[in-house]
Amino acid sequence: MASYIGNIAFPCLTPTKAVFSCLMLAVAYVGSLYVWKRELPRDHPKTIKQRTLSVFVVCAAAPLFLLLISNEATSIQGWTLCEHLGVRTPGLLAALTVPLVLTMVLFSGPLYMLYLEGTHEVSIADKGAFSSLWNNNHTRMLWLRNYLIAPFTEEFVFRACMLPLLVPCFGCPTAVIVCPLFFGVAHIHHIIERLRFGMEPLSAIILTAFFQSCYTTVFGAYSAFLFVRTGHLAGPFICHSFCNYMGFPEIGQVFNHSPRNRAIIIATFVVGLILFLFLLHPLTTPEWFSNSIYRDDLVAGTRTL
């Protein structure tokens, strides 16, 4: 059969090789954050700029690593590297909107709380106008890191570059479970930062890191699910940015409201979760996103998500 020039396919690696390859990507990403001298905290603009440079170098090198593992496609089932990475135009509009709407449904309770409060206090903002905030270099760099740089680079490395290796080996359902483990464990490195400045007791640092690791692992599974169902990087990136803005739902704040509003908030939490679970599968139908890349019947011969 004639070779399809420019198209590649990923071989079915052994589970050990697939996991080790993803581990290498994770270590490269986290390790790149610590190649600079660490005299300044992670939120300092200089630190953010240095780490941004590092992670973008990893993002540039990761696709080259994938190319080394891939084979030239010899059938119509091959796709370009960009398509494997979820960078493509067919179905892009749906990928930009539907996953975000689905995620907002899940956050119905927190969003309603924001509506009642009329504001959302985040660590990088004060009460001034947006223009004055943006003109502040510290605030601007924090905003760019939290809502653009970190979501994009993390989704690119931990989803777009790992799932092409995991799906042919494990199939989509198992890959969605395995992939976020690297993402969750990678966040444990925040312990180093907290220990350096010693602003919290060790027990609190470990507990916070454990909780963050669990939370990011759960989110990573959701993000990986979106990636294989849509075949796009855009959806996971936008949802990641949105979740960074919202943060973990502050359940305790519910009791600061009046009994009537409290009942409504609890109802929106419950209804939002139920609707999310009900809509999760139908709203991520691969055909909506022109996705024929991450399908088990094409890559692993097992059932589809």
KAHU-V593036 format. One line per field, one symbol per residue. burial: 1 if it has 24 or more other ideal C-beta (glycine too) atoms within 12 Angstrom, else 0. A space follows every 10 residues. Layout:
burial = ???
This chain:
burial = 0000001111 1110000110 1111110111 0110000000 0100001111 1101100110 0110110011 0010001111 1111111101 1101100111 1111111111 1111000000 0001000000 0000000111 1111111111 1111111111 1111111111 1111111111 1111111111 1011000000 0000000110 0110011111 1111111111 1111111111 1111110010 0011000000 0000110110 0100110001 0011010110 1111110111 00011
